[in-house]
Amino acid sequence: MAFQPAPIGGHILEHCGGEEGSPRRSLGGEGGGAGAQGPADLALRSPSAAPRVWFVPDALGIVCASATWVLTLSEGALLLSAWLLPAQRPAYSAVHGSLFHLLASLALASHARTMFTDPGALPVGAPPAPGLAARCPLCGAAQTLGAHHCGVCQRCIRRAHHHCPWVNNCVGEDNRKFFVLFTLYTALGALHVLLLLSAPALRAYARGEWDLQTPVLLRPSLLFLFVVALNGFLFAGLMFTIQIRSILTDPQSQPGEPGQASAWTNLKAVLGPRPSPAWISPFASAGPRAASGPQAVV
């Protein structure tokens, strides 16, 4: 497998489709001059197929995304070495170690899918809808309803919610499910660690062996683990709550249809057409959306 990129605007770029199976114009095509530098869409070539990977070459985003992986992996290593293994309870260690690493693996898989999935970049230079000529003045894309230009990705993104440096990508129509799962599994994994660390103190408090005046001595490794877990739970839990509220109240989930879509319709537009285990799997895409058809240009 070898890279076959095309140099565009100082980056090694080749534009890829925002939806699976949908071709997109190259950044070097019509309307995509050297000033329209965007994310590095690295095309991995093989004799039989050409899977494509979206990547944003932003220094801050790369640092933040790498830190996310380092902190998650460090959390798992410390949980084993500083808490579970010293307990010398094989069943306890196996159950809780397996549960945490399952949640952490799902969180990291969701993170990777969020980071390397095209969030829904509009094709540069594509002709606008008949009679409507509104184009983004920054990238030249024909803007659709709900699309916004991202100054970091330097592209217009369909249903852009925000650009998150922790996943080094925009959260848009095509990768929002993976971001929701990333925040969900990160919050659950962090909550699991917090419960494990606080359970002995809660039991001692219930038995009257400990109160708020009792000094607490924590090893530096456990203190670090507690701080990382607490921050992860608060941040990921808040982001998950914001995402779910935004999805359920989105008035534009089904463009072209009169009235506001129901919360259930909005949820299916992000997670998939029908409830199934694929809803909570970072390895399954949401599938075709009704919202991906022709849209009005703003």
LOLOLO-58280 format. One record per residue: x, y, z of N, C-alpha, C in turn. Coordinates in pm, whole numbers, padded with zeros to 5 digits, always signed. Layout:
BEGIN
XYZXYZXYZ ...
end
This chain:
BEGIN
+00087-00119+00000+00000+00000+00000+00090+00123+00000 +00065+00218-00090+00149+00335-00102+00063+00459-00113 +00120+00571-00069+00051+00698-00082+00069+00751-00222 -00039+00804-00280-00032+00870-00408-00102+01004-00397 -00042+01099-00323-00108+01226-00302-00079+01325-00413 -00157+01433-00412-00133+01541-00505-00102+01666-00425 +00012+01736-00456+00048+01854-00378-00045+01970-00408 -00108+02026-00304-00200+02139-00319-00163+02243-00214 -00137+02363-00256-00121+02475-00163-00021+02451-00053 +00087+02382-00079+00190+02361+00021+00168+02237+00105 +00054+02168+00092+00027+02045+00167+00016+01929+00069 +00039+01809+00118+00013+01689+00039-00134+01656+00057 -00214+01684-00043-00359+01676-00028-00421+01598-00141 -00527+01528-00109-00619+01479-00210-00755+01477-00146 -00853+01544-00204-00984+01558-00140-01062+01428-00148 -01132+01396-00040-01211+01273-00036-01356+01308-00011 -01445+01211-00035-01589+01233-00019-01628+01244+00125 -01731+01327+00150-01781+01343+00287-01868+01227+00327 -01931+01158+00232-02014+01044+00262-01957+00923+00190 -01975+00808+00250-01919+00687+00194-01977+00664+00055 -01886+00646-00041-01928+00614-00175-01962+00735-00258 -01951+00859-00203-01985+00977-00282-01859+01047-00325 -01834+01061-00456-01712+01123-00502-01713+01273-00476 -01598+01329-00459-01583+01472-00441-01478+01524-00539 -01483+01653-00569-01383+01713-00654-01253+01728-00577 -01141+01725-00651-01013+01752-00589-01005+01898-00551 -00924+01928-00449-00907+02067-00408-00843+02149-00518 -00780+02086-00610-00717+02159-00717-00808+02181-00834 -00937+02141-00819-01032+02151-00929-01086+02291-00941 -01198+02301-01010-01259+02429-01038-01292+02502-00909 -01251+02627-00900-01282+02709-00783-01196+02679-00665 -01103+02584-00671-01021+02549-00556-00879+02586-00579 -00848+02712-00590-00713+02757-00616-00624+02735-00498 -00501+02789-00507-00401+02766-00403-00442+02826-00271 -00532+02925-00273-00571+02987-00147-00667+02902-00067 -00725+02797-00126-00824+02715-00056-00757+02594+00007 -00656+02617+00093-00588+02507+00159-00681+02449+00264 -00693+02320+00266-00782+02255+00361-00712+02143+00431 -00789+02052+00494-00731+01938+00563-00662+01846+00466 -00567+01774+00516-00497+01678+00432-00581+01552+00423 -00642+01532+00308-00722+01412+00286-00628+01310+00225 -00564+01230+00308-00462+01139+00261-00528+01016+00201 -00503+00990+00076-00566+00877+00008-00473+00757+00016 -00519+00650+00079-00442+00527+00088-00479+00440-00031 -00382+00412-00115-00409+00341-00238-00381+00192-00224 -00461+00112-00286-00436-00031-00296-00480-00074-00435 -00435-00191-00483-00470-00233-00617-00619-00245-00640 -00697-00281-00536-00838-00309-00558-00932-00202-00504 -00884-00119-00411-00972-00020-00349-00891+00101-00310 -00960+00209-00282-00893+00332-00242-00962+00393-00121 -00946+00329-00003-01002+00389+00117-00935+00522+00146 -01012+00621+00188-00957+00754+00206-00968+00797+00351 -00868+00870+00395-00860+00914+00534-00854+01066+00537 -00939+01126+00618-00942+01271+00635-00851+01307+00751 -00768+01409+00732-00679+01450+00840-00657+01601+00833 -00666+01667+00949-00648+01812+00958-00507+01841+01011 -00420+01903+00932-00282+01928+00976-00271+02052+01064 -00337+02049+01178-00335+02161+01272-00249+02123+01392 -00148+02202+01422-00052+02167+01527-00120+02153+01663 -00204+02252+01700-00271+02245+01829-00362+02123+01837 -00435+02095+01730-00524+01980+01729-00448+01849+01742 -00334+01839+01676-00254+01716+01685-00204+01696+01827 -00161+01805+01892-00113+01795+02031-00227+01753+02123 -00344+01816+02108-00458+01785+02195-00508+01642+02173 -00516+01601+02046-00562+01465+02016-00464+01362+02071 -00334+01389+02057-00234+01297+02111-00243+01292+02263 -00265+01407+02326-00278+01410+02472-00398+01328+02518 -00506+01328+02440-00623+01248+02475-00587+01100+02482 -00514+01053+02383-00472+00912+02383-00376+00883+02498 -00280+00972+02521-00182+00950+02628-00250+00944+02764 -00342+01036+02789-00411+01038+02918-00499+00915+02937 -00568+00874+02831-00655+00755+02843-00573+00630+02868 -00464+00613+02793-00379+00495+02813-00310+00499+02949 -00268+00619+02992-00206+00631+03125-00306+00598+03235 -00429+00640+03216-00534+00610+03313-00551+00459+03330 -00553+00387+03217-00566+00241+03224-00447+00175+03290 -00326+00222+03257-00205+00163+03316-00199+00187+03467 -00232+00310+03508-00229+00341+03651-00338+00268+03728 -00453+00252+03667-00561+00179+03735-00517+00036+03766 -00448-00025+03671-00401-00161+03694-00288-00165+03797 -00184-00082+03774-00063-00093+03856-00078-00035+03996 -00158+00070+04011-00168+00137+04141-00291+00101+04221 -00390+00035+04156-00515+00009+04230-00559-00137+04222 -00576-00190+04102-00635-00323+04090-00538-00434+04129 -00416-00432+04075-00321-00539+04106-00279-00540+04253 -00251-00424+04316-00217-00428+04459-00329-00480+04548 -00452-00480+04501-00563-00530+04583-00553-00681+04604 -00480-00751+04515-00460-00897+04526-00594-00971+04536 -00687-00928+04455-00817-00994+04444-00839-01022+04296 -00803-01142+04250-00803-01170+04106-00935-01145+04036 -01046-01188+04096-01175-01168+04031-01209-01020+04023 -01188-00948+04132-01214-00803+04135-01131-00731+04030 -01002-00765+04025-00913-00699+03929-00950-00733+03786 -00987-00859+03760-01020-00900+03624-01148-00833+03575 -01250-00830+03660-01378-00771+03619-01363-00622+03592 -01307-00550+03689-01299-00405+03675-01193-00364+03573 -01085-00440+03564-00986-00410+03462-01042-00430+03322 -01116-00538+03302-01177-00564+03171-01281-00459+03136 -01363-00421+03234-01467-00323+03208-01407-00188+03169 -01307-00143+03245-01248-00014+03211-01182-00017+03074 -01107-00122+03045-01036-00126+02917-01132-00144+02800 -01247-00205+02823-01348-00209+02718-01400-00069+02689 -01434+00005+02795-01482+00142+02776-01375+00231+02714 -01250+00215+02759-01142+00296+02704-01117+00264+02557 -01125+00136+02522-01105+00096+02382-01215+00154+02293 -01338+00149+02339-01449+00206+02262-01434+00358+02250 -01388+00421+02358-01367+00567+02353-01259+00604+02252 -01148+00530+02252-01039+00561+02160-01076+00528+02016 -01153+00420+01997-01199+00388+01862-01292+00497+01811 -01380+00546+01897-01469+00656+01859-01390+00783+01831 -01288+00807+01910-01202+00924+01889-01135+00917+01753 -01081+00800+01719-01014+00785+01591-01111+00803+01474 -01232+00747+01487-01332+00764+01381-01372+00910+01366 -01384+00982+01478-01418+01124+01472-01307+01203+01403 -01184+01170+01435-01070+01247+01385-01043+01221+01236 -01061+01096+01193-01021+01060+01057-01140+01047+00961 -01258+01090+01004-01376+01088+00917-01404+01228+00867 -01424+01242+00738-01465+01370+00681-01594+01414+00750 -01595+01528+00818-01715+01568+00891-01830+01613+00801 -01804+01623+00672-01908+01668+00579-01865+01792+00503 -01741+01794+00456-01689+01910+00384-01760+01924+00250 -01804+02044+00221-01867+02069+00092-01762+02073-00018 -01794+02018-00134-01695+02015-00243-01661+02154-00292 -01534+02178-00307-01488+02307-00356-01512+02316-00506 -01576+02423-00551-01597+02444-00693-01719+02377-00750 -01796+02305-00669-01917+02241-00721-02019+02347-00756 -02094+02330-00866-02192+02432-00904-02305+02440-00803 -02352+02560-00772-02463+02574-00677-02595+02532-00741 -02699+02527-00659-02831+02490-00709-02877+02594-00813 -02957+02552-00910-03003+02645-01014-03071+02768-00954 -03030+02885-01002-03090+03009-00957-03034+03062-00827 -02947+02985-00763-02888+03027-00636-02737+03022-00649 -02671+03132-00622-02528+03140-00648-02448+03177-00523 -02503+03152-00405-02433+03186-00282-02314+03094-00264 -02197+03152-00253-02076+03075-00230-02004+03129-00107 -01929+03042-00043-01847+03086+00070-01736+03176+00017 -01718+03296+00073-01613+03384+00023-01473+03337+00059 -01463+03237+00149-01332+03191+00194-01282+03069+00119 -01372+02972+00092-01329+02850+00024-01396+02830-00110 -01500+02909-00142-01565+02899-00271-01668+02790-00282 -01699+02721-00173-01799+02614-00178-01939+02673-00183 -02029+02605-00254-02170+02643-00256-02231+02602-00123 -02267+02699-00041-02310+02671+00096-02452+02615+00099 -02470+02512+00179-02601+02452+00200-02654+02489+00337 -02780+02461+00360-02845+02495+00485-02774+02428+00602 -02734+02507+00701-02667+02453+00819-02517+02441+00805 -02461+02470+00687-02317+02461+00667-02248+02587+00718 -02130+02569+00773-02051+02682+00823-01906+02660+00784 -01836+02771+00762-01695+02762+00728-01612+02750+00855 -01521+02656+00857-01431+02635+00971-01297+02697+00939 -01249+02787+01024-01122+02852+01001-01004+02760+01021 -01022+02650+01094-00912+02556+01115-00906+02455+01000 -01019+02393+00970-01025+02299+00858-01017+02373+00723 -01051+02502+00722-01052+02585+00603-01145+02529+00496 -01255+02475+00542-01358+02422+00454-01494+02451+00513 -01598+02452+00428-01736+02461+00476-01784+02321+00511 -01840+02304+00629-01879+02174+00682-02031+02169+00695 -02091+02062+00642-02235+02044+00655-02272+02020+00801 -02375+02094+00847-02425+02081+00983-02312+02087+01086 -02221+02182+01065-02109+02197+01157-02159+02239+01294 -02115+02168+01398-02151+02205+01535-02040+02288+01597 -01918+02239+01595-01803+02314+01643-01677+02242+01599 -01565+02311+01607-01435+02247+01583-01376+02211+01719 -01346+02085+01738-01295+02037+01867-01146+02003+01854 -01057+02076+01922-00914+02042+01912-00881+01907+01971 -00965+01856+02064-00934+01728+02128-00952+01610+02033 -01027+01631+01924-01036+01528+01820-00974+01577+01690 -00917+01698+01694-00849+01757+01577-00938+01752+01453 -01063+01792+01469-01154+01790+01355-01280+01869+01391 -01353+01905+01288-01486+01960+01310-01582+01847+01346 -01683+01879+01421-01793+01787+01447-01905+01829+01354 -01932+01747+01253-02031+01779+01152-02123+01663+01124 -02191+01669+01012-02295+01572+00981-02244+01428+00975 -02125+01408+00920-02080+01273+00893-01998+01208+01004 -01957+01285+01105-01881+01223+01214-01938+01254+01352 -02060+01310+01354-02117+01350+01483-02148+01228+01570 -02193+01120+01509-02221+00999+01587-02096+00955+01662 -01981+00956+01595-01858+00909+01658-01815+01002+01771 -01840+01133+01756-01806+01226+01864-01896+01203+01985 -02025+01178+01960-02117+01149+02071-02072+01023+02146 -02033+00920+02071-01986+00796+02136-01855+00819+02210 -01768+00900+02154-01642+00931+02222-01667+00996+02358 -01754+01095+02362-01783+01160+02489-01856+01065+02585 -01944+00980+02532-02017+00885+02616-01923+00786+02683 -01839+00720+02604-01751+00617+02660-01641+00677+02747 -01596+00799+02714-01497+00865+02799-01557+00897+02936 -01680+00948+02936-01747+00981+03063-01773+00855+03145 -01816+00746+03080-01844+00622+03153-01715+00562+03210 -01608+00563+03131-01481+00510+03181-01429+00591+03299 -01437+00724+03290-01391+00808+03399-01478+00789+03524 -01610+00777+03505-01699+00754+03618-01667+00620+03686 -01635+00520+03607-01597+00390+03663-01475+00403+03753 -01375+00479+03708-01254+00498+03789-01287+00574+03917 -01367+00678+03906-01404+00757+04025-01477+00672+04127 -01566+00586+04081-01638+00498+04174-01545+00399+04241 -01450+00344+04166-01354+00250+04224-01270+00318+04332 -01224+00440+04303-01137+00509+04399-01213+00557+04521 -01339+00592+04504-01415+00648+04616-01489+00542+04698 -01503+00421+04645-01579+00317+04716-01524+00287+04855 -01392+00270+04872-01342+00242+05009-01374+00355+05107 -01359+00480+05062-01388+00593+05152-01536+00597+05186 -01622+00568+05089-01766+00569+05116-01805+00458+05213 -01743+00338+05196-01772+00228+05290-01725+00263+05430 -01604+00323+05439-01553+00360+05571-01640+00468+05636 -01687+00559+05556-01775+00665+05609-01906+00606+05659 -01960+00508+05585-02085+00445+05626-02069+00368+05756 -01949+00313+05779-01925+00237+05903-01880+00326+06017 -01869+00456+05993-01826+00548+06096-01677+00549+06119 -01599+00490+06030-01453+00482+06045-01383+00602+05983 -01458+00687+05913-01394+00800+05844-01494+00914+05836 -01445+01036+05856-01530+01154+05838-01450+01260+05765 -01512+01375+05747-01448+01480+05669-01325+01538+05737 -01307+01510+05868-01191+01560+05940-01074+01463+05933 -01098+01345+05886-00992+01244+05879-00895+01278+05766 -00764+01286+05796-00668+01316+05690-00664+01205+05586 -00648+01243+05462-00642+01147+05352-00505+01155+05287 -00439+01044+05280-00308+01038+05217-00319+00953+05091 -00295+01017+04977-00300+00948+04849-00162+00946+04787 -00125+00831+04732-00001+00824+04657-00012+00914+04535 +00099+00972+04490+00095+01060+04372+00029+00995+04252 +00051+00866+04233-00007+00798+04117-00159+00794+04127 -00211+00768+04249-00356+00764+04267-00417+00904+04259 -00344+01003+04308-00393+01141+04298-00402+01183+04152 -00299+01149+04073-00302+01179+03930-00418+01107+03862 -00437+00981+03897-00547+00904+03839-00681+00966+03873 -00698+01011+03998-00823+01073+04040-00848+01204+03964 -00745+01286+03951-00760+01415+03882-00794+01395+03735 -00724+01301+03670-00752+01274+03528-00895+01223+03511 -00936+01130+03598-01071+01075+03587-01177+01181+03614 -01154+01266+03713-01252+01371+03746-01266+01469+03629 -01153+01514+03575-01160+01606+03462-01222+01541+03340 -01189+01415+03316-01247+01345+03203-01397+01330+03216 -01443+01299+03336-01587+01283+03356-01661+01415+03339 -01608+01522+03399-01676+01651+03390-01678+01702+03246 -01564+01696+03178-01556+01748+03041-01639+01664+02945 -01616+01532+02947-01688+01446+02852-01837+01442+02884 -01871+01439+03012-02013+01438+03048-02084+01565+03003 -02016+01680+03019-02075+01806+02974-02091+01808+02822 -01988+01764+02749-01995+01764+02603-02102+01667+02554 -02115+01552+02619-02219+01457+02579-02358+01517+02599 -02376+01584+02713-02506+01647+02740-02538+01755+02637 -02438+01837+02604-02458+01942+02504-02493+01883+02369 -02422+01776+02330-02447+01714+02201-02587+01655+02193 -02628+01582+02295-02761+01520+02292-02869+01628+02289 -02853+01732+02369-02953+01840+02367-02958+01906+02230 -02841+01929+02171-02838+01994+02039-02903+01906+01933 -02878+01775+01940-02936+01683+01841-03088+01678+01855 -03136+01665+01977-03279+01649+01998-03358+01775+01964 -03294+01890+01970-03365+02016+01944-03327+02078+01811 -03253+02004+01727-03209+02058+01598-03329+02078+01505 -03356+02202+01463-03471+02225+01374-03442+02196+01228 -03315+02161+01195-03277+02145+01055-03231+02003+01023 -03275+01905+01099-03228+01769+01073-03281+01714+00942 -03398+01762+00899-03457+01715+00774-03487+01836+00685 -03386+01892+00617-03409+02010+00536-03507+01981+00424 -03586+02080+00391-03682+02066+00283-03818+02020+00330 -03827+01969+00455-03955+01926+00508-04013+02036+00597 -04141+02063+00588-04200+02170+00668-04202+02135+00816 -04187+02239+00898-04196+02218+01042-04068+02161+01100 -04063+02152+01231-03947+02101+01300-03958+01950+01319 -03850+01880+01290-03849+01736+01306-03859+01699+01454 -03910+01580+01481-03922+01535+01620-03784+01500+01674 -03774+01494+01806-03649+01458+01870-03605+01317+01829 -03700+01225+01815-03669+01089+01774-03613+01086+01632 -03670+01164+01543-03620+01172+01406-03479+01230+01404 -03457+01332+01485-03324+01391+01492-03221+01289+01540 -03257+01211+01642-03164+01113+01696-03131+01007+01592 -03231+00961+01518-03206+00861+01414-03123+00918+01301 -03134+01047+01275-03055+01109+01169-02907+01106+01202 -02873+01102+01331-02732+01100+01372-02682+00959+01394 -02761+00875+01463-02714+00743+01504-02744+00633+01402 -02848+00649+01324-02885+00547+01228-03035+00540+01209 -03081+00477+01100-03224+00481+01068-03313+00403+01163 -03258+00305+01236-03341+00228+01329-03256+00187+01449 -03317+00175+01568-03240+00136+01687-03179-00003+01669 -03051-00014+01702-02980-00141+01691-02849-00128+01768 -02778-00239+01788-02646-00229+01853-02549-00137+01779 -02574-00116+01650-02486-00026+01573-02490+00116+01626 -02597+00153+01697-02606+00288+01753-02492+00316+01850 -02447+00216+01923-02343+00237+02023-02209+00179+01979 -02195+00149+01850-02071+00093+01798-01995+00198+01718 -01869+00225+01754-01789+00319+01674-01741+00258+01543 -01769+00129+01522-01723+00063+01400-01832+00060+01294 -01950+00111+01326-02061+00114+01231-02097+00259+01201 -02104+00292+01074-02144+00426+01034-02294+00441+01049 -02339+00566+01053-02481+00592+01073-02564+00551+00954 -02503+00536+00837-02577+00498+00717-02633+00619+00647 -02706+00598+00538-02760+00710+00462-02860+00791+00542 -02856+00922+00523-02947+01010+00593-03040+01078+00494 -03158+01106+00542-03249+01184+00460-03197+01324+00439 -03114+01368+00532-03063+01503+00525-02952+01519+00424 -02908+01412+00362-02794+01421+00273-02833+01446+00129 -02961+01464+00104-03004+01491-00031-02989+01637-00066 -03057+01681-00175-03047+01822-00215-03096+01913-00105 -03022+02021-00083-03055+02115+00024-03061+02255-00032 -03136+02340+00034-03145+02479-00008-03016+02551+00023 -02977+02641-00063-02856+02719-00042-02891+02846+00030 -02808+02879+00130-02832+03001+00207-02737+03110+00160 
end
